[in-house]
Amino acid sequence: MHIDHLRELAVRIVGLQHTDPSMTKYLGNEIKTLCSSILRDCCIELATSKEDLELATSTENCTSLLESYRQIPGDVAKKCKRLCMTPEESIAADFLVIVPVLSQAIKEIFRDEKVPHQQSGLRGVSDETALQKIFSDIQKAAKNKEISRLFCEVSYILEHLCLNNNGNRSSENEIHQWGGSNMIIIMLQFLEKFFQSTEEQRLYKRLHLFSVAIRDIMSDPAAFEGNFLRDFLNVALSLLKFAKFDPSQLVRFELSDPTNSCHTQGNDGLKYDTSKDTFSQLFWTRKESNDELQLEAIANVHMNGRIRSIGAFESFITLPESCSMGIDRALIGFPSVVVKRELDDSGNLRVTLYATQKEKISKALKYLESELGADVIDLSQIEITPSQLKMRSFAKAGVLVSLRLVHKWGSEALALASNDFVTLADSTSGGASVPDPEIAGL
């Protein structure tokens, strides 16, 4: 993008058949404006922290900042500084000299790097038809040089995101007013916490920079129909990409092999079912031996500003060893609660209760209290904590086994749907791993 702008302007300068003072002055002003915007954007691209971004957008000496980053040679930096101070009529020659070096620096700075996106919790726009229309309208606005229309499209995208991620922080009517009034900076501030990665924070700053120019643009739109419009087009398209619904921003499944017994694993992409508000992902692996295969899973769910790990639940209690038989009798009516016991160094019985649902452990603990007595089971001192969802497969060696993890948004459960695996609780009680009725259609 920037390199194209530099080359186009250089070609125009070289192609002048005669030296027209007014044209020379006009091109000199174009050179200053273009170089200033490119140098600033290079500083933004090099920023790796919020402090760096603040400096990149506030400094008046971007050339020195790039020189300190060692991105442009000292002699080129001097020429860039001279461009800013030289009268417009005399800077074309210096500009033509620095174009090749500046182009190379831009190539080095704007490298395509695949950086894993952080899980921000952003609920993007899932309507593909709406996204395609916005894309078409953005391209049309740029083609017709309707810069005010381009700002409207950016406002429309931000308004959608504000509504999707409101969380009762504002009224829908107020958000509609922000969008209808092109209050881009207000909406950016509302959404700031979702711009988490360095790349997203750069996008945030670029949008902010373009937005502060709205008043000048409205007073003289024609003055911004050149490079500014094309740069703004690229930023608008980046925002549209950012706004597209990505289920992994809300839910990410993790599957682990605690015994390192399988070496070939694969998975399908994360899927989201809009009608059921459920997230699911298919995993598969080849069973290496006839021994039992144990896997564990959790869902990292970003909700209400924080990430929660959802899988199964467990609770730890310490009892006298004499209570061992009492536990067996008391919990015989709770087949889906797995009981594990071991003696600690003091000779006491350390008991672990494990289940896929928190309520099942809670009921089991209350029943234990009623059977063994409140002096033995003090519920006020016992916690039920999140745990990995533990699964088992008894398939033969060499078989490709698969499982689907399913999470319904807003629930505290991670469900397993599989013909090859059962959860630890289901295998203990003799049950089968099937999803809940509302997710059975996945």
KAZI-V536315 format. One record per residue. N is the residue number from 1. PSI is psi in whole degrees, 0 to 359 (NA if undefined). D_LAST is the distance of its C-alpha to the last C-alpha in Angstrom with 1 decimal. Layout:
((N	PSI	D_LAST) (N	PSI	D_LAST))
//
This chain:
((1	301	43.4) (2	320	46.4) (3	319	48.0) (4	317	47.8) (5	315	49.5) (6	314	52.3) (7	318	52.9) (8	317	53.1) (9	322	55.6) (10	319	57.6) (11	319	57.8) (12	320	59.1) (13	314	61.7) (14	327	62.9) (15	358	63.0) (16	126	65.5) (17	334	68.7) (18	161	70.9) (19	101	70.9) (20	118	70.4) (21	316	70.9) (22	321	68.5) (23	319	65.8) (24	318	66.4) (25	319	66.0) (26	313	62.8) (27	325	61.3) (28	319	62.5) (29	321	60.6) (30	319	57.5) (31	313	57.9) (32	315	58.1) (33	315	55.1) (34	311	52.9) (35	321	54.0) (36	314	53.6) (37	322	50.0) (38	315	49.1) (39	320	50.7) (40	318	48.9) (41	328	45.5) (42	319	46.3) (43	320	47.1) (44	317	43.8) (45	330	42.0) (46	346	43.9) (47	137	43.2) (48	6	41.1) (49	168	41.4) (50	325	41.8) (51	318	45.5) (52	320	45.7) (53	320	43.9) (54	318	46.4) (55	318	49.3) (56	325	48.0) (57	347	47.7) (58	336	50.9) (59	148	53.4) (60	358	56.0) (61	68	56.7) (62	330	53.6) (63	313	55.8) (64	324	57.0) (65	317	53.5) (66	325	52.4) (67	322	55.6) (68	331	54.8) (69	354	51.4) (70	40	53.5) (71	340	51.5) (72	142	54.6) (73	158	58.1) (74	319	61.0) (75	325	62.9) (76	322	59.9) (77	319	59.4) (78	319	63.0) (79	322	62.7) (80	319	59.6) (81	322	61.6) (82	327	64.6) (83	322	62.5) (84	337	61.7) (85	345	65.4) (86	143	67.0) (87	148	68.0) (88	329	65.7) (89	346	68.4) (90	13	68.7) (91	356	65.2) (92	318	64.0) (93	314	65.6) (94	322	64.0) (95	314	60.7) (96	329	60.9) (97	321	61.8) (98	347	58.7) (99	311	56.1) (100	317	55.5) (101	319	55.4) (102	323	53.2) (103	319	50.8) (104	320	50.5) (105	319	49.9) (106	319	47.1) (107	320	45.5) (108	323	45.7) (109	316	44.4) (110	65	41.5) (111	146	39.7) (112	111	36.1) (113	129	34.6) (114	104	31.0) (115	129	30.7) (116	133	27.4) (117	138	26.4) (118	152	26.7) (119	103	24.0) (120	341	25.6) (121	8	23.1) (122	126	23.6) (123	102	21.2) (124	190	22.0) (125	118	22.0) (126	348	18.6) (127	103	20.2) (128	325	20.9) (129	317	23.4) (130	319	25.3) (131	318	25.4) (132	322	26.8) (133	318	29.4) (134	317	30.5) (135	314	30.9) (136	319	32.9) (137	325	35.0) (138	313	35.8) (139	320	37.0) (140	318	39.0) (141	319	40.6) (142	319	41.7) (143	321	43.0) (144	5	45.1) (145	39	46.2) (146	80	44.9) (147	327	44.6) (148	324	44.3) (149	325	41.3) (150	319	39.7) (151	323	40.2) (152	320	38.6) (153	319	35.4) (154	317	35.3) (155	320	35.8) (156	317	33.0) (157	312	30.5) (158	323	31.8) (159	316	31.7) (160	313	28.0) (161	321	27.4) (162	318	29.7) (163	318	28.0) (164	335	24.5) (165	30	26.0) (166	309	28.7) (167	34	27.9) (168	23	30.7) (169	338	33.3) (170	167	34.6) (171	153	34.5) (172	323	32.6) (173	318	36.0) (174	319	37.5) (175	320	34.8) (176	324	35.3) (177	321	39.0) (178	311	38.4) (179	316	36.6) (180	337	39.1) (181	9	42.0) (182	40	40.7) (183	68	40.9) (184	317	39.1) (185	319	40.6) (186	316	39.6) (187	324	36.0) (188	317	36.1) (189	323	37.6) (190	326	34.8) (191	4	32.2) (192	322	34.3) (193	343	32.3) (194	347	29.3) (195	84	31.6) (196	315	31.5) (197	164	32.0) (198	319	35.4) (199	318	34.2) (200	325	32.7) (201	326	35.9) (202	318	38.0) (203	317	36.0) (204	314	36.7) (205	321	40.4) (206	318	40.7) (207	320	39.2) (208	317	41.6) (209	316	44.5) (210	324	43.9) (211	328	43.5) (212	351	46.9) (213	6	48.5) (214	315	47.3) (215	315	50.7) (216	322	52.6) (217	316	50.2) (218	330	50.6) (219	332	54.4) (220	74	54.6) (221	325	51.3) (222	330	53.3) (223	347	54.1) (224	17	50.5) (225	358	49.5) (226	242	50.0) (227	323	48.4) (228	314	47.2) (229	316	45.1) (230	322	43.6) (231	318	42.8) (232	325	41.2) (233	314	39.1) (234	321	37.7) (235	320	37.1) (236	319	35.3) (237	325	33.0) (238	321	32.3) (239	319	31.4) (240	320	29.0) (241	318	27.3) (242	323	27.3) (243	344	25.9) (244	136	22.8) (245	126	19.6) (246	107	18.6) (247	334	15.7) (248	346	17.7) (249	339	20.5) (250	319	18.5) (251	136	16.4) (252	126	17.2) (253	144	16.1) (254	127	18.9) (255	131	19.0) (256	156	22.5) (257	93	24.5) (258	338	27.4) (259	1	29.4) (260	43	29.1) (261	353	28.5) (262	143	26.2) (263	345	27.2) (264	111	24.7) (265	155	21.4) (266	169	18.9) (267	156	15.7) (268	169	13.6) (269	157	14.0) (270	134	12.4) (271	149	9.7) (272	128	9.8) (273	107	8.1) (274	318	11.5) (275	329	11.0) (276	355	9.4) (277	46	11.3) (278	149	8.9) (279	140	9.4) (280	157	7.9) (281	136	9.9) (282	133	10.5) (283	152	14.0) (284	157	16.4) (285	158	20.1) (286	128	22.8) (287	124	24.4) (288	335	28.1) (289	176	29.7) (290	352	29.4) (291	160	29.6) (292	134	26.7) (293	125	24.4) (294	128	23.7) (295	157	21.4) (296	150	20.9) (297	152	18.5) (298	160	18.6) (299	121	17.0) (300	110	19.8) (301	123	19.2) (302	109	21.8) (303	137	22.6) (304	39	26.0) (305	5	27.8) (306	160	27.0) (307	127	24.5) (308	141	23.3) (309	118	22.1) (310	129	19.4) (311	268	18.8) (312	196	20.6) (313	153	24.1) (314	160	27.6) (315	142	31.1) (316	132	34.5) (317	149	37.5) (318	126	41.0) (319	161	42.9) (320	147	46.2) (321	334	45.8) (322	346	47.2) (323	0	44.0) (324	312	42.0) (325	325	42.5) (326	324	41.8) (327	317	38.4) (328	316	37.5) (329	320	38.8) (330	324	37.2) (331	11	33.6) (332	336	33.5) (333	9	31.6) (334	69	28.8) (335	337	27.1) (336	5	24.0) (337	118	26.5) (338	133	27.6) (339	125	31.3) (340	135	33.1) (341	149	36.9) (342	153	39.6) (343	135	43.2) (344	183	44.2) (345	340	47.6) (346	0	49.1) (347	3	48.3) (348	162	45.7) (349	120	42.4) (350	117	39.4) (351	133	36.3) (352	126	32.7) (353	131	30.1) (354	135	26.4) (355	163	23.3) (356	344	19.7) (357	137	20.7) (358	322	23.9) (359	327	24.9) (360	319	25.2) (361	320	27.7) (362	315	29.5) (363	321	30.1) (364	319	31.2) (365	319	33.7) (366	323	35.1) (367	322	35.7) (368	320	37.4) (369	318	39.6) (370	330	40.7) (371	320	41.4) (372	344	43.0) (373	147	44.5) (374	339	44.1) (375	338	46.8) (376	317	44.5) (377	102	41.1) (378	98	41.5) (379	335	38.2) (380	343	39.6) (381	3	39.8) (382	132	36.4) (383	149	33.4) (384	116	29.7) (385	154	28.3) (386	150	25.0) (387	169	24.4) (388	147	22.2) (389	117	19.3) (390	132	21.0) (391	153	19.4) (392	144	21.2) (393	136	21.1) (394	21	23.9) (395	164	23.2) (396	162	26.3) (397	143	27.7) (398	353	26.7) (399	140	23.2) (400	112	20.3) (401	149	17.9) (402	160	14.4) (403	151	12.1) (404	127	9.1) (405	137	10.3) (406	133	8.6) (407	126	11.0) (408	127	11.4) (409	131	14.4) (410	348	17.5) (411	170	16.7) (412	18	18.6) (413	148	16.0) (414	117	14.0) (415	152	11.5) (416	129	11.3) (417	112	8.9) (418	146	11.4) (419	349	13.9) (420	340	16.5) (421	153	16.7) (422	153	17.4) (423	160	18.3) (424	318	22.1) (425	318	22.2) (426	321	20.3) (427	328	22.4) (428	324	25.5) (429	357	24.8) (430	16	23.7) (431	185	20.1) (432	152	16.9) (433	98	14.0) (434	149	11.1) (435	163	8.8) (436	158	10.4) (437	321	10.2) (438	345	9.1) (439	9	5.8) (440	337	5.6) (441	356	3.8) (442	NA	0.0))
//
